[in-house]
């Protein structure tokens, strides 16, 4: 599915960004104390050196709230002005109501539409695409888009191939309707036939097996297969995005990718013929924060002064489902 509206007069422009990371930091050396691994083993395969872990009682909604407050402040927008909240997450606070509804009330934005989007690591890009359509159709003028996760709540800390990958965090953006160029296009895809390569096999309707009730919910991943598919899918969506907008790969100022694995990021940069100093990399400090990944990297890039107004940004992500997506925008 692809949406392009370069000839429309209403665009979704990023007015402000924000992010939040839990206080606790877990380094690779810390992990090596209780699982058979090492800093060298993890860093050489993933680029990750540390990740943040939510405190006991700290929820996805808590992280989302702090990131959202910062985004609203940066945009100069009061929560009462919001027409819509779209929150990407695969680790909601509750089965229902949605974490977006809980966030809405906490922000004091009661009354506007609010819902969650679950597309795993592509959740923020999916949510951004949904929000963009609301603005383009005139259904909303000011939208809060969030990606927030507490993925470490479903990590098996005895499984070294997965526990080293994930961290907790949240990022948020405020979109405002604008007659200047903002989001040029978004592109979303999925392939549910690959579910068992990256998934969590339990749920409300499927239920829990007896031996899983006390073990909790655990991520299962076929790492090498996911890597191969992700690189191919992201290569294809880069080409699709550029072609849809009549652009050359050298027209992109910054690549802001999902922060899952440094080797995947490097492969996408190579496809764009883009030097790594034009790629925003936070995977070393954050690990894979799923739907929190792209907005965390975006906020870091903007607040550091790297990304400047008027520059062309390519956001992309790949996650369980499989899902993958991109967003091309002029900041």
N, C-alpha and C positions, 0 to 999 in steps of 0.2 A: 504494500500500500504506500503510495507516495502522494504528497500534497505540495503543490507549488502555486504561489500566487504573486509572482513578481509584478503583475500588472494591477494588483489591487491597491486601493488607497490606504487601507488600514493595516498597520503592522503591529507586531508585539515587540516592544522594545524593553530591554532589561533596564530597569530603573534603579535597582539596588540588589546586592548580594549579601549573604551572611552564612556563617558556618559555625559548627560547634563540635568539639571533641571531648570525650570524657577525660577526667583528670588522670586516671591511672594509665601508665605506659608499660607495656610488656615488650621487652626487647628479645632478640633472638637468643642472647645469652641467658635470659631468664627462662625461656622455653627449654633450653638445653639442660636445665636443672631437673626437669621432670619428664622429658620425652627424649628419645634417642635421635638427637639432631645437633646441629651446630650453626653458628652464625655464618660460616663459610658455605655450608650446604644450602641453607635457605637463601642467602643473598645471591649466590651464583646461579640459582635456578629461577628465582622470582624477582630479585631486586629489592625485596622487603627486608628491612632491618628492625623495625618496631611497629607496634600497632597500639591503639587505645582500646581500653576495656571498660564498658559501662559498670558503674558501681552497683552494689546490691540495692535493688529497689529503684534504680535509674532505668527508665523505660525509653522506648523509641519515641514516644510522645514528648518526653522531657528533652531529648536531644533536638527534636524538631522545633520545640518551642524556643529554645535559646537561639538556634540558627535563624528562625523566623523573625524574632525580635530584632536581631542585628540587620537582617535584610530590610525590614520595614524602616528601621532608623536610617539606613544608608539611602533608601529611596525617598525619605521624607514623607512617608505615607502612614496614616493612622489605620489601625486594624479595622475601624468602623467603615473605612472607604472600600474595603475589599468586596468584590462581587462574587468571588469564587476562590476556593482553596482546593488544590489537587496535590495529593501526597503519595509519592511512590515509596512503597515498602513491601517487603516480604516477611517482616517480623512485626506485625501490628501489636499494639498493647493488648487488645482484646479481640475476640471473634467478632463481636459487634458491641457498641457502635464502632464505626471506623475511627482510626487514629486521627484522620482529618477533622472529624466532628469534635473529638476531644480537644484537638489543637484549636479549633475555631472558638470554642467556649473559653478556653484559657487565655486566648488573645483578646477576647471581648469583641469578636466579630460575629456574634450570633445573628442568624437570619440569612446569611449568604449561603450559596450552595457549597457543599464540602464532601469530598469522597476520596477514597484510596484507589491507587492503581498498583496492581501486582504484576510486574514483568521482570522480577528478580533484579539482576544487575542493570538491566535496561530501564528500570522503573522510572528514573528521573527523566530520561529522554522521552519515554512514552508520555509521562505526565506533562512535560513541556509541550509536546505536540498537541495533546488534548487542550491545554490552556490556550495555546496559540489559535486553535480553531474557534474557541469561544470568543476570543478578541476579534478575529478576522470577520466573523459573522455578525459582530455588533452585539452579541449576547452578554459580553462583559467588557469592562474598561480597565479594571485593575484586578490582577490575579496573583495570588501567592502560590508558588510551585515549590515543593519540598521533596527532597530525597533523604530518608532517615532510616537507619538500621541499628539493631543490636544483634548482629549476626553471631556474635560469640556465644549467645545463649543456646545455639544449636550446633556448637562445635564439639566434636569428640576429642578431648584433650589428650587421649592416648594414641590417636591416629596422626602420625607425624606428617603424612602427605597432605592433610587438609587443615589441621589445627594451626599450622604456621602461616596460613594464607589470610585469615580474616580478622577484621577489626570493626569497631563500632564508631559511628559518627553521623553527622547530618549536615546538609547544605540546603540553602534556600535562595530563591530569586523572586523579586517582585517584577511582574510584567505590567506594562501600561500601554494602552492604545496610543498609537503615534502615527502621524502621516509621514514620518521619516522612516527610512529603511531600518528594520530590526531583524526578526527571524525571516529569512528568505524562503526556506523550505525545511520540512522534516520528512524523514523516510523511516518507516517501521516495517519489520518483518518478524516472522516466527516460524518455527518448525517443531510442533509437538511430538513428532516421530522420534526425536532424539532425547526424550525426557530422561531416560535412565542413565544418560552420560553425566548428568548434573542435576540432582534432585534431592528432595526430602520425601521419603515414601510414606509418611503418615499424615493424617488429617482428620477433620471432623467427620466427614461422610465415609471415607475409607476406613477410619478408625485406627486403633492401635492394637498391635499384637500383644499378647500377654507379656512377653519378655521385653517389650518396649515401653511399657507403662512407666516403669521406674527409671529406665535408661534415658528418657527424654527424647527430644527430636534431634536427629543427627543428619548432617549434610553428607551426601555420597557423591563422589566424583571420579570419573575416569579421566585423569588429568591430561594424558597425552592426546587422547581423542578430542577432548574439549579444545585443547590448544590448536590442533590442526584445523578444526572446523571454524574456530573463532577467527584465525588469520584469514582464511578464505572468505568468510562472510564479511569481515570488515574491509578487505580489499575490494570486494564487489560493491559494498555500499558507498565507499569513497568514490568509485567511478560513477555510480548512480547519482550521487549528490552533485558532483561536478557537472555531469552531463545535463542534469535537470536545470541547472542555472547558467549553462553556457560558459562555464569558467574553466580555466586551466589550473592544474594543481599548484602552480606557483603563485596563484592569486590568494592563496590561504596564508594569513599572517601567523595564526597560531592553531596548533592541534591540541585539543583538550580531551583526552581519551579517558575511558574507564580505566581505573587503576587496579588491574588484576594481576598483571605479570609484566615485568619490564621488557621481556622478549617479545611479547605481543605488541606492546607499544612501539618498540623499535621497528618491528615488521611493518606496521602501519605507516610510520614516519618514512620508511624507505620507499613505500608505495607512492607517497606524496613527494618524494625527492626533497624531504624537509630535514634540515639539520636538527639534531636533538636539542639544540639551544632555542629552538622555536616550538618545542613540545613541552607542555606543562606536565611535570612528573612529581607526584606526591606519594607514589606507592611505597617508597622507602620509609616514609614516616607514618603512613596511615594503614598500610596493608590494603586488602580488598574490603571496602565498606559497602559493597553492593550498590544499591540505588543512591547511597550517600556520596559515592565516589566522584562522579562528574561535577556536581555542584560544589563539593569541597575543593576540588582542584580549580574550578572556575573562580571561586571566592579568593583562594590563595593567590591566583594569578592577577586578579584585579587589585586586591589590597596591597600586593607587593609592588605595583606600578608597572609590571611587565605588560599587561594588556591595557591598551589605551583606546579611547573613544574613536570610532571610525574604522577600527581594524576588523578584518574578516576572521571569524572563528569557526572551526569545525569541531563539533562535539560528537562523540560516538561511543557506543557501548555494546557489550555482548553479555548475555546472561542465560541462566537456566530457563528451559522452556522447550527448545532454545528460543531466545528472543534476541533481536539486535536492532539497532536504530541509530540514526544520525540527525543532527540539527545544524544547519548552516545559518549563521547570523552575522550581521554587522553590529558590533557592540556600540 
